Amino acid sequence: MTLAPVFRRVPPATLLLGLALGLLSESCRPAAVRVVLVTLDTLRYDSLAGDAATASLMPLTLARGLKGRFFERAFAATSCTQPTHATLFTGLHPWQHGVTSNGRVLEGRYETVAEVLTENGFETAAVVASLPVSGRFGFAQGFRTFREPFTLGFGSDEWEGTKVEGARFYALGGTVTDEALRLLDSARSRRQFLWVHYFDPHAPYGDAAPGAVALTPADVIRRIRSGGAEAAGLSAEVRDLYGRDVGSLDAALDRLLARLEHDASRIETHVVVTADHGESLGEGQVIGHGNHLTPEQVHVPLFILSPRLASGRDSRPTGSIDLGPTLLALAGVKASMPGGCDLTTAARPRCLTVGMRRTYDRPTEAWRADGTRETLSGPLFYLADEAGRLHVGNGAGPLGAPADEAWARGLGRLFRSFEARLAGRPAGGPMDPETERALHALGYVP
């Protein structure tokens, strides 16, 4: 005997109701979106973009970056890793969040981008390549998954007064990309935020090339002070080793960007790539970073790959503080940050691009590349004008002879308001009277 299937007749009204409920349920689900932040430690702007004399050291990354919005005048909050990252995640300047030098902890009372996104239903994950941005310094705030795959040492078991467990301090780009790809593979939420931090350009120079003899800035200074014929060619050697490391970063980052591009067909993807600071490679007799506010140390790469942004070059000055509100806007989260401008808006207001040099607990002497020493003390700040020129100074005014005395007085007032916050003195909100007067003198407030 053949058993025929039995069908239960469903009234048309019930079918329509079920279809409507299904469509309503689908419409209530959050849109699938992935926001990725990539920070490249110690990458100079010209290493990515090239200049009139040299080609890009990262041709793969540059080719991808030019498909998106490419910011030609982006400046880091400091020339130091921890303060800049703290500004990026909090929307606060260093003199506001208090992380004004390496070795300090970002306090939990300051809400981070990752915390805001977690509160709004995002799956948040990170992989970082070095100790300065590890969880012990507060950078895991808001991340549900936080990976620190450190495999390499840096010649000491202590850094900025912090014990380095097992002398493991950092990881190279291949390890970081592998871990980032694993995090992407395991992501299950329709709303995702991923932070990936690379460390390859940072000293020691040359460590990314198998079998290469790596150099630290201290090694360079020792060899210069010892004299000899090799000192003359040392700057070129440092540049060559730095360039090799940047080339290795290019290959590692390209693997990640290729994967994100592939996935973009099924999930709306927004990628922000920038650096925390650059590196001096002999300019002004300086090797390294952290002590100066020069273009080599604070002019950094920044590009955004997003279906919501037209490709092209953007010459308006931007700062690390602008990335917090930009990331939230790309995520579609209607939340505000304490400071910064959303870079996704076509008609954004004229924003202040400012930053500072790291602070020192006491006057510090640093060796220069010519074998002389300089004393570092007291606060220094910068303002980047509309042409991308850096104006460096403190509450006494800009360094050097100003062309416009009224403008210089305004700049001094602005920097004095930063010093007040740095010293813990009450200064009101972001637009206290002193700051407003200074900005008015500088042409930023009507």
N, C-alpha and C positions, 0 to 999 in steps of 0.2 A: 504494500500500500504506500502510495506516495503522499508525504505530508506537505501540504501547501502552506506557505507562510500566511500568517493571519495578520492583517493590518487593522489597527484601531483608527477609526475615523476621528480626526481632530477638527473641531469647529474652526472655521476661518478666522473668527475673532480671536481665538486663543493663539493661533499662529501669528497673527499680526501683533498681539500683545507681547509675545515672546520675542519677536524680531525687534520690536521697539525697545524692550528692556535690554536686549543684547547690545543694540546700537548705543543706548544711553550709557550702559556700563563701559563700553569702549571709549566713548567720548569723555568720560570722567577720568580715565586713566591718564596719568601725566605723560607728556610727550617724551619719547626716548631721546635723551641728550647726553652727550659726553663732553666734559670740559677738561682739558689737559694743560697743565702748566709745566713748562720745562725751564729750569734755571741752570745756566752754564757758568760754573765758577771760574772767575779770572779770565774771561774772554773779552779781548779788546774789540771795539767796533770795527776797526780796519781789518782785523783778522777774518771777519766774516764778509764785510762789504768790499774789501780791497780799497786801494786809493789810486792816485794818479801814477804812482811809480810801481806798485805791485798788485798782483792779482789776488783774489780771495784765497785764503788757506782752507776754506770750507766750500768748495764749489757745489757739492751735492746739496748742502743745507741752503746755500744762497739761492740756488735754482728753485727750491721749494718755497723759500721765504718770499721771493719776488712774485710768486703766484698769489700772495695774500697782500695784506696791508703792511708795508715796510716803513718803519719809523726811522728817519734819518738822524733825528736829534733826541735820542733817549738818553737820560742821565740817571746814574745810580744814586741812591740816597746817601751812600758813603762809598769809600774805596775799601770797605771792609765787609767780610762775609755776613756775620751775624746781624749787625745793625741794618743792613740793606734788606735781608730776608724778613726781619721783624717788621720793617716798614711795609714791605710788599704784602704781608699777610694781615696787618692790622689797620692799614690806612692811617697810620700815625707817623710823624717824623721821629727820628731818633731822640731828639730832645723832649719828646712827649712820652714815648713808650719806655725810655730809660736804657735800652740796649745800645749804648754808645761806643762800645768796643767789644772785641771778641772776649769770650770767657764769661759773659754775663748771661743770666737766664731771663727769657721772656716770661713775665709774670702772667699767671692764669687769669687775672682780672681783666686783661685786654682780650676782647673777643676777636677771633681770627676768621678769615674767609672759610677755612675748613669747618669751623664750628657752625657758622651761619648755614653752610650748605648741608651739613649733617642734620641740623634742625629742620631743614626744608626737604628732607627725604632723600638726600643724595647718599650713595655709597661712596665713601671717601677712602682713598688709599694713597700711599706714598712710598717711594724708594729713594733714599738719599745716599750720596756717595762719600760723605766725609763727616767726621766727628763734629765740626762746628755747627752743623744743622741737625744734629741727632736729637732724640727725644729728651735726653738729660738736660738740654738747654731750653726746653719748652716748645720745640717746633713740632711735636706730635699732637699738639692741642687740636682736637676736632677730628683727627683721623682715626677711623676704625681699624685700619690696617696700616702699619708703619714698619717698613723694612730698612735695615741698616747692614747691608752685606759687605762690611769692611773686611778686606783680606790682606792689605798691605800696611807696612809700618812707615814711619818717616824719620827714624833715627833716634827717637826718644820715647820714654814711657810717660812723659808729662807734656801737656800743652796748655798754655795760659793758666797754669795752676791746677789743671784738671788731670787726674790719673787716666792714662790711656790703657785700657784693659788689653793685656796680651800684646801691647804695642801696635794693635791694629787701628789704623787711623783713617784709611780711605780705600776706595775701590775704583778701578778703571772702567771705561765706558762699556766695554763688552759685557762685563758682569752686571752693570746697571741696566743695560738694555734687556738682557736675558731676564732679569727679575721683573722689569716693567712689563714685558710680554707675558710673563706668568700671571701677573696681576690682572692684565687685560683678559686673559683666558678664563680666569676664575670669577670675573665680575658677572653678577647676575641681575642687578637692579637695572631698571630702565633709565635711571638718572645716576650718572657717574662723574666723580671728580678724581683726577689722578695728578699727583705732583711727582715729577721725575727730576732729580738733581744730578748733574754730572760734574766731575772734578778734574778731568784730564789736563786742561791747560795750566792748572795750578802747579807750582813747584812741588817736588823736584822736576826740573826740566829734563825731558828725554826719557822719562820712566815708562812711557807708553810704547817705546820701540824696544823689541826684544834684544837683549844683549847690549843696549846702549849704556854709556856711562852717564848717569844722571847728575845734575848739578842743582844745588839750592842757591838762593841769593846769598846766603852766608858763605857758601863755597866760592862764589864769584868774588865777593869782597876779599876773602882771604887770599885768593890768587892775585888780585890786583895789588893788594898791599905788599905781597911778597916781591912785586916787581918782575922784571924779566921780559923777554921778548913776547911771551904769550899774551901779556895783558892787552896789547894793542888789538889782537884779534878776538878777544874774549866776548865782546858785545855781539859780533857776528856769530860766534859759536852758540851763545845763549839764544839768539833769535832763531837759529837753525833748529835747536832742540825744542824750543817752544813751538815752532811751526810743525814739527813732527807730531808733537802731542795734540795740537789742534787738528791735524789731519786725521789722527786716530779717532778723535771725537767726532769728526765729520762722518766717518764710516759707521760708528756706533749709533749716532743720532739718526742717520738716514734709515737704518733698519727700523727704528721706532716710528719715524714719520711715515715710512712706507706702509707699515701695518695700520696706522691710524687712517691713512688715506684709503686703504682697502676697506676698512670697516665703515667708512663714512657712507657707503651705499645702503647700510641698514640702520645706522644710528647717527643722528645729527651730531656733528663733531666740530668742536672749536678748540684750536690749539694756540697757546701763547708761548712764545720762546723769547727769553731774554737772558741777561747776565747780571750777576750781583755787583760786579766791578770789573775793571780791566787790569792791565799790568804795564808797568814801566820796564822797558828793555834797554835802558841806557840813556833815554832822553832826560836832559837836565841832570845827568850824572846820577840817576836813580835806577836801581834794580829792585823789582818787586812791587808791592802795593801796600796801602793802608795808611801811609803817613802824609799823602799829598792829595790835592784836589786839582789834578791836571787832566786834560782831555784823554791822555793814555790810560788814566786810572778810573775816570767816572763816565766817559762817553761809551755807551754799551749798545750792543745789538738789541733790537726788539722787532718782532713781527708777529702778526696774528693771521692765522688761517681759519676763516669762518665763512660759511655760506651767507652770512648776514652782512659781510663787509666786502665792498668792491676792492679789487686788487689795485695797487698803485703805491707810490711813494708819498709819505706824509712828512712834511718838514717842520711841523709845529713842535716846539719843545715839549717833552713829556718826562715824567719821573717815575721812580719805583712806586711812589705813593698812589699813582693812578691805576695800578694793576688790580688792586682790591676791588674797587667799584666796577672795573671792566670785567673781571671774572664773574662777578655776580650778575652783571647784565647779560653776558653770554650764556649763563646758566638759566636765565629767565626768572631769576629770583628778585622780587621787589623788596629789597632791603638796602639800607644805606650804610655807608662806611663813614667814619669820622672825618676823613679827608680824602683828597684826590678827585680826579675827574674821570668820568666814563669815556674811554677812548672810542667806543662804538658809535657815539652820537656825532652826526655830521656837523652840527652847529654848536659844538661844545664851547663854553666860555673860555676866555683867556685865563689859563691856569698858571699858578706860580710853580716854577720848577726850581726847587732849592734843595740843598743838602749840606752835609757837614763832614769834617774830618773826624776820625775817631778821637776819643778823649784819652788822657793819660793821668794816672793817679799822681804822678810826680814828673818833673822835667826829665825827659829821656833823650839820650844821645843816640843817633843812628849814623852808621857809616854810609858814605856816598861812594859812587863808583869810581871817583877820582882819588879815593883814599883819604879824603877829609871827612870830618864829622859835623853834623848839624844838631842843634838842640831843638827838641820838639816839646812844646808846652802850650797850654791855653787853647781855647776853642777857635776854630776856623770854619766859616760857612761859605757857600757859594750860591749864586743865582745865575741861571742860564737865561740870557735874553732871547728875544725873538729870532735873532740870527744864529743862535747856538753858541754865543761867546760866553765864557765863564767869568764871572766877577767874584773874586775871592776876597774875604776880609772878615772883620769881626765888629764888635760894637763901636770901635773907634772909626770904622769906615773901611772902604776897600783898600787893598794893598796896591801900591803904586799911585801914580798921579792921575786923578780922574779928569776926564775931559769936561764934565759938567758937575759943578760943585753942588748944586741943588739935588741932583740925582744921587751924588755920593752921600749927601746928608741923609736922604731917604733910605739908602741902602744901609747906612750905619744904624739908623733907627730900627730898621727891620731886623738886622742881626742882633741888636741889643734886646729885642723882644724874644729872640731865640735863646739868648744867654740867660734871660730871666727864667724861662722855663727850665733850662738846663740846670740852673742853680736851685730849682725848687721853689722859686718865688711865685706868688700868685700872679697870673697874667690874664685871667679871664678866659673866654672861649677863643675859638680860632680867629675871631675878628675883634679882639680887645682894642681899645682906643689907640694904643701905641702902634700896634700892627696896622690898624686902618690908616693912621696918618702916614706910616711908612709906605704902604702900598699906594696910597694916593699920590705921594711924591714920585713914586716909580711908575705911575701911569696904569696901575692895575685896578683902581677903584674909581668910579666916576666922581 
